[in-house]
Amino acid sequence: MNTPFELLKGRKPSLKFFRVWGCLAKVLVPKYKRKKLGPKTVDAVVLGYMETSYALRFLVINLEIPGIEVNTIVEFRDAIFLEDVFSMKTGIPSSVSLDDSLASTSIPEHMEKMVNVGVNTSNSTSLTHEESNEPKRSKRARVVKDFGSDFVK
């Protein structure tokens, strides 16, 4: 069974340029929108290919560049695709919260001792810093500079 492309070109089509839809992509920001020390890429999700050009459509999800808004659809050709990372993937349980997981964990005994000791020492060290306000002197021996007998002070 031959495809129309195989009948026309006489070879199988190359599929290496196809990308996974919904994967995370690092989209290269055009030079005129970049700042000198700012980021060069924007985090986006691949939405698909454009019908009228070779560009791809991306949904911007994270950026630090003015002029491009979050949750907007942009068209670019230059991107780095992370095909194993799906940032919009659902199925993460929303009922689990960080506070519940921290409340259920217990602190080991040796850690409790360290925490208690740390609290006591912090109060004593702050008192010693308040008492000594004079600058710290160098312990290095001073060497007198000798410029010769011709030098007049």
Summary of the structure (lengths in Angstrom):
residues: 153
radius of gyration: 32.1
end to end distance: 102.4
largest distance: 103.8
contacts: 262
relative contact order: 0.12
helix: 25%
strand: 19%
